[in-house]
Amino acid sequence: MPLSERMYCAQQINIPPALPDILKQFTKAAIRTQPPDVLQWAAAYFSALSEGEPLPVTDRLETSVTTQKTGCTLTPGLLKVLHKQLSSKKNISREELEKKWKGLGLPVEQFDTLLTLGNFSSEVEWMNFFALGCSALGGTIISALKFACEILSEDTVSQATQIPFDTFASLYTYLAQLDGDIPQEEIDNFLTRRGGMVQPADFTDLDV
């Protein structure tokens, strides 16, 4: 004989007052971010929410985040999300980075490729990984630096994508040395001509 289901009356069902707004914000975030795996992303979203961490949510809807042939891949918006989540630490564990990466539904193959390119071990220097992420977006050092300016720029009003010189110098030096084809003297000479805030127009003459 089947057990009868317990019946609840309306007075016994307690809906937390904050729940409707939480679900509303979650729905908006999902629409804007367009995660390929909603369940995996939802777990990352509510985990970050409960811990008071930056949410895995893009600032705006990006087109062509996923395609039928290639699936999800890294985009400027998703790299910016990772930067918000991880940039508070200079070094992070590979496990933590992989958890955040997978939470956005990004392919493990691309993650492994970036780790191999950077020759990272169990500890990953975030800004170096970030530089490689920009390189994956752009394909060349110039394009990578442009993406870095766009992602790191704090000016969201005038859209003047510029970053501090020290940050630019660190990213450029790392990518140039990793490239191996740019002499150290050329790297040093280029950096001595720059200073202050840096924007894409400042390095369009780079032969890289």
Secondary structure as GFF3:
##gff-version 3
##sequence-region A 1 208
A	DSSP	three_ten_helix	10	12	.	.	.	ID=ss1
A	DSSP	alpha_helix	19	33	.	.	.	ID=ss2
A	DSSP	alpha_helix	38	51	.	.	.	ID=ss3
A	DSSP	alpha_helix	76	86	.	.	.	ID=ss4
A	DSSP	beta_strand	91	93	.	.	.	ID=ss5
A	DSSP	alpha_helix	94	103	.	.	.	ID=ss6
A	DSSP	alpha_helix	108	118	.	.	.	ID=ss7
A	DSSP	beta_strand	123	125	.	.	.	ID=ss8
A	DSSP	alpha_helix	126	138	.	.	.	ID=ss9
A	DSSP	alpha_helix	141	152	.	.	.	ID=ss10
A	DSSP	beta_strand	163	164	.	.	.	ID=ss11
A	DSSP	alpha_helix	165	179	.	.	.	ID=ss12
A	DSSP	alpha_helix	184	192	.	.	.	ID=ss13
A	DSSP	beta_strand	197	198	.	.	.	ID=ss14
A	DSSP	three_ten_helix	200	203	.	.	.	ID=ss15
###
